[in-house]
Amino acid sequence: MFSSYARRWSPTMGFAFDPTGPAPRTLELSDLMDAPWGTSPKIYDRSAVVVSNVEQTEEAYCLMSGCGLASLFFFAVDASGLSATIDRFMSNSRATLEPLVASNAFKHHNFYLPLLSADSLVQAGAKDLAAWIGEVEVYCREVFEDQEVLLLARRDWEPVFRRLEMRRLGAGEGSAAWMIPLDSTEG
C-alpha cells in the first residue's frame, strides 16, 4: 500500500526502533534457526517515513493507521515554519538515537523515530525521553504488539479526556492510563 502512494506523499525515509530495547541489528540466520518450531522471529526494527507533502499527512495517517503502523506527531511551529521544525526534529533524532543503533546497516538514516510504549516509558528517564522526542508537542502511537494507543503530550489533556467521557484507570497524581468505555447496549 505504501509504495502505491509514495510518489504522492513525497516521503522522507527514516528508521524506527524502541530506544529502551536491545540495539537494533539485522536479522541473522541464527535468529531463524534458534526460533522455536512454528514461530516467526520477532523483528524489532522498522522503516519510518515523514510525509513531506503536508497536505497528504491526513490521508497517509488514515490509510496506514489501524494496523500498528502509524505514529502521529504534532509540532508547535514557530516563525521558521513547519519544514524547519521537522528538519530540526530529524537532526535531533540523528544526534540522540543513532548512537543507540549497533548495526551499520541502520546507521546514517535521514531521521530516527522512537517507538515508545508504556513499557519503554517505565524504563526511560525523563531526560532521555525529552531528548528522543525533541520538539514534539504531541506523540501518538499505535502499539500493535501491546494493543494500546500511547499518547504523550506536553500539556495537560485531562480536561479533554473528561469531555470525551473517558475514564482514568490509575489513581493519584501524575500520569495514568485512560480508557474509552464502550457500552455494548448502544449500536
Buried (B, 14 or more C-beta within 10 A) or exposed (E): EEEEBBEEBEBBEBBBBBBBBEBBBEEEEEBEEEEEEEEEEEEBBBEBBBBEEEEBBEBBBEBBBEEBBBBBBEBEBEEEEEEEBBBBBBEBBBEBBBEBBEEEEBBEBBBBBBBBBEBBBEEBEEEBBEBBBBBBBBBBBBBEEEEBEBEBEBEEBEEEBEEEEBEEEEEEEEEEEBEEEEEEEEE
